[in-house]
């Protein structure tokens, strides 16, 4: 079990802090991903965020039977330059065990190799649906103010996502 989890063998519900669901991936930004402005193409950043969010959801839910539902919020705060290192951090910010929906936030930071400075350039909020009927997803329980603010954001998005699940008949 992940640190912070309650064993499901005793029939108790499993609660996890978002910090216990965190995963990170870093990549060097090569020129082949540049756009016409000489910066990294936004679609490449979206793909990196989606892949990391999917892996984070898979590890969190202990199943590969997930369906991508939506990319609820994307913020391109600053351009990403060629030759920098993109460090993406993903964490589960909210779950709805009743519908099987998982909300993941990915934050992309750029690290300048020479100055070692770090700056947030992008944030992404993605939602996934657990399609494995035997899977019981843990409930997220924030421990810090920052985690609580992200949790509230996930709760707000959950109402919209639940409507999508009901319309598609998947839930």
N, C-alpha and C positions, 0 to 999 in steps of 0.2 A: 504494500500500500504506500501511497504517497504520504509524506510527512504532513501531519495535521488531519488525517482522515480517521474516521471512526470505523471500526471493522463491521462490515455488513453481516458477518456471521451471527452477531447477537441480535439481529433484527432491527437494529437502530439505523436511522437515516445517516447518510454520509455527508459531512460538511467539509468544505475545503476553502481555504483562503485563496484569493486570486494569486498571491505570491507563490503558492505551492503549485500553480499550474503554468508558471512562466517558462518559456523556451526562447532561445536566442539563436540567430543565424547571422553571420557576417560575410560580406562579399566585396571583392574589389570591383570598382566601377570601370569597366573597359570601354574603349571607344566604340565598339560595335553596337552598343546600346544607346548611342547618342541620337538626339533629335536634330531638327534643322537649326536649332539655336546653339548646338554644341553642348547641351546638357543631357542628362540621362532621360530617356523617353519614359513618360508617365505610365504607359502600359506595362513596361518592364517592372516598374515599382509595384504596380497593382498585382502582377503575377507573383512577385516575390512575397507580397503580403498574403495573398490567397494561399499559396503553398505552405507558408509557415503557420497560418491560422488553421488550415486543414490538419497539418501534423499535430498541432497543439490540441485540437479537438479530438483527434483520433486517440492520442495518448490519454487525454482526460477521460473520455468515455469508454476506453478499453475496447474499442471496436472500430473496424474500418467501414462499417455500414453507415456512412454519413452521406447526406445530400446537401449540397450547397444551396442555401435559400436566397440570401441577398447580401449585397454590399451596401450597408445602410448609411454609412457616412465616410466620406473621403475628404481629407484636408491636405492640399498641396501647399505647405507653408513657405517653403523655399526650394529653389532648384538644386538638384544634386549634380555636382561637377564630376567630370571625368577625372580619374586618378585618386578619388577619395575612397574610403571604405564605408560601405553602408551596413550599419548594424541594426537589425530588426529584432524587436522584442515583442512577443505575443503572450497574452494571458487571457484566461477565461474570466470575463467580468460579471456574467450573469447566466443563470440557467433557469429553465422552466421544466422541471421534471415531469409535470403533467402532460406537456406536449412534446417533450424530447428536444426542445430547442436549446442550443448553446450559442452564446454571444461571445465573440472573441475580439479584443482590441489589439491591433498591431501598431507599434510606434517605431518609426524609422528615424534613426539618427545618423548623421554623417560625421565621420572621424577623419580629421586632417592628419595624414601620417607624420608630417614634419612637426607641426605645432602640438599634436595630440589633443587638439580641441575637439569638443563634441557638441553637436547642435541638432535639435529635432527638426526634421524637414517635412515629415508626413505622418499622418495618423489615419488609420483605417478601422472601421467597425464592420465585422462580418458575422453572418448568422448561418448556422448549420442545423440540420435536423437529423437526429439519430433514428435510423430506419430499422434497427435491430430490435424486435419486440421484446427480447429477453434482457436487454440492456437497461440498467437503472442508473441514470446519471446522478452524480453528486450535486448537492446544493451549494452554491457559492455563499460564503459568509465573510464579508469584509472585516478586516482588522484595523485598518487605518482610515483616516479622513479621505485620503486620495483614493483608496480602494472603494470607499463608500460612495464617493462622487461618480466613479466609473460604474459602480453597481446601479446607481440611480439612472444613469444614461442607458445602461442595458435594460433596465426595467421599462423605461419609456419606449425603447425600440421593440421590446417584447410584445407590446399590444399590437403593433403593426405587423410584426412577424407572425403572431398567432392568427391574425386574419388571413395572411397568405397561406398558412398551413391548412386552415379550415376550408378556404376556397379551393385548394388543390385536392382536398380529400385525403391528404397524407397523414393527418393527425388523428 
